[in-house]
Amino acid sequence: MAEPHVLLIEDEPNITEAIRFILTRAGWRVSSLANGSEALARIEAEQPDAVILDLMLPGMSGLEILTHLRAQARTARLPVLMLTARGQGRDREAAERAGASAFLAKPFANGDVLDCLQRITATESARNA
């Protein structure tokens, strides 16, 4: 079976490298992007199994990207883990309303990213079975 693919959309290089490290060790293929304005085209081109999406990005916010994804039949159920440095309740609520599959506030434990990603992809796989 091919390794699962996640597209990480995060503009902080240190966070990108930390997440890439933990997920690659767990068997994921990780591609990354630091600019929100290119996100929709990359998701369409790569068709990842999941997306890890920062809330605040240059070019287009994570919420705008997520809203576009949920409006398209092809990506409406794509598992999306939303990350944010702003962990206030209103940010979590906005992410949930926009259709995030899961939400993590920064800073987070690397294991939490892996656990959330595995949970949301397993949930979507079960729905499609």
C-alpha positions in Angstrom: 0.0 0.0 0.0 1.3 3.5 -0.9 2.2 5.8 2.0 -0.5 8.3 2.8 0.1 11.8 1.6 -0.5 15.0 3.6 -0.1 18.6 2.4 1.1 20.8 5.1 0.3 24.5 4.6 2.3 26.4 7.2 4.3 29.6 6.9 6.6 29.0 9.9 9.7 27.0 8.7 10.5 25.5 12.2 7.0 24.2 12.6 7.0 22.8 9.1 10.2 20.9 9.7 9.1 19.6 13.1 5.8 18.3 11.6 7.5 16.9 8.5 10.0 15.0 10.7 7.4 13.4 13.0 5.0 12.5 10.1 7.7 11.1 7.8 9.0 8.9 10.6 5.4 7.6 11.0 5.2 6.7 7.3 3.5 9.7 5.8 4.6 11.5 2.6 4.7 15.2 3.4 4.6 18.0 0.9 4.5 21.6 2.1 3.5 25.1 1.1 4.1 28.4 2.9 1.6 30.6 1.1 -2.1 30.4 1.3 -2.7 31.9 -2.2 -1.3 28.8 -3.8 -3.1 26.3 -1.6 -6.2 25.5 -3.6 -4.2 24.8 -6.8 -1.8 22.6 -4.9 -4.6 20.6 -3.3 -6.2 20.1 -6.6 -2.9 19.1 -8.3 -1.7 16.8 -5.5 -5.0 15.4 -4.2 -3.5 14.6 -0.7 -5.2 12.2 1.7 -5.3 15.0 4.3 -4.3 18.7 4.8 -2.7 20.3 7.8 -3.7 24.0 7.5 -2.4 27.0 9.5 -5.1 29.5 10.3 -3.0 32.6 9.6 -1.2 32.5 6.3 0.0 35.0 3.8 -2.1 35.4 0.7 -5.2 33.6 1.9 -6.2 32.6 5.4 -6.7 29.0 6.5 -10.4 29.7 7.0 -10.8 31.0 3.5 -9.0 28.0 2.1 -11.2 25.7 4.2 -14.4 27.4 3.1 -13.4 26.9 -0.5 -12.5 23.2 0.1 -15.9 22.5 1.8 -17.8 24.2 -1.1 -16.4 21.8 -3.7 -17.8 18.3 -4.0 -14.3 16.8 -4.6 -12.8 18.2 -1.4 -15.9 18.6 0.8 -14.9 15.6 3.0 -11.1 16.0 2.7 -9.7 15.6 6.3 -8.3 19.0 7.4 -6.4 19.5 10.6 -6.4 23.3 11.5 -3.4 24.7 13.4 -3.3 28.2 15.0 -1.1 30.2 17.3 -4.4 31.9 18.4 -6.1 29.2 20.4 -9.0 31.3 21.7 -12.4 29.8 21.7 -13.6 32.0 18.9 -10.8 30.7 16.6 -11.8 27.1 17.4 -15.4 27.9 16.8 -14.7 29.6 13.4 -12.6 26.6 12.3 -15.4 24.2 13.3 -18.0 26.3 11.5 -15.8 26.3 8.4 -15.6 22.5 8.5 -12.3 21.7 10.1 -12.0 18.0 10.9 -9.8 18.7 14.0 -8.1 21.7 15.6 -4.8 22.1 17.5 -3.5 25.3 19.1 0.2 26.1 19.0 2.4 25.2 20.8 1.4 21.5 20.6 3.2 18.2 21.2 4.4 16.6 18.0 2.6 13.4 19.0 -0.7 15.3 19.1 -0.3 16.2 15.4 0.2 12.6 14.5 -2.7 11.4 16.7 -5.1 14.0 15.2 -4.0 13.2 11.6 -4.4 9.5 12.1 -7.8 10.0 13.8 -9.3 12.2 11.1 -8.0 10.1 8.2 -9.3 6.9 9.8 -12.7 8.5 10.3 -12.9 9.5 6.7 -11.8 6.0 5.5 -14.5 4.4 7.7 -17.1 6.7 6.1 -16.0 5.7 2.6 -15.9 1.9 3.4 
